[in-house]
């Protein structure tokens, strides 16, 4: 049995995944930036470079916090409940598999 989705149905089905994919990618990028700046900060001897890297690290941490807060608020990320996050991830995976049928 094949099901034909209209363009509207497909857009409606995919849009939340797009938002989630974008937010997740941004969160992972912000997390990587925090790590990179922290490592770079420990490798510099120059006070001027140290000051610049520290400011960039602070910005990366703030960015990560904002993205995580957005994702938590929009029920995309459940960092305080591992079981809930696993259930959420399983539903996303099932949804993705359904879109392939």
LINRAPE-V278350 format. One record per backbone hydrogen bond with DSSP energy under -0.5 kcal/mol. NH is the residue of the N-H (numbers start at 1). CO is the residue of the C=O. If there is no record, write none. Layout:
nh & co
NH & CO
NH & CO
This chain:
nh & co
4 & 2
5 & 3
10 & 6
11 & 7
12 & 8
13 & 9
14 & 10
15 & 11
16 & 12
18 & 14
19 & 15
20 & 16
21 & 17
22 & 18
23 & 19
24 & 20
25 & 21
26 & 22
27 & 23
28 & 24
29 & 25
30 & 26
31 & 27
32 & 28
33 & 29
34 & 30
35 & 31
36 & 32
37 & 33
38 & 34
39 & 35
40 & 36
41 & 37
42 & 38
43 & 39
43 & 40
44 & 40
44 & 41
50 & 46
51 & 47
52 & 48
53 & 49
54 & 50
55 & 51
56 & 52
57 & 53
58 & 54
59 & 55
60 & 56
61 & 57
62 & 58
63 & 59
64 & 60
65 & 61
66 & 62
67 & 63
68 & 64
69 & 65
70 & 66
71 & 67
72 & 68
73 & 69
74 & 70
75 & 72
76 & 71
77 & 71
81 & 78
85 & 81
86 & 82
87 & 83
88 & 84
89 & 85
90 & 86
91 & 87
92 & 88
93 & 89
94 & 90
95 & 91
96 & 92
97 & 93
98 & 94
99 & 95
100 & 96
100 & 97
101 & 97
101 & 98
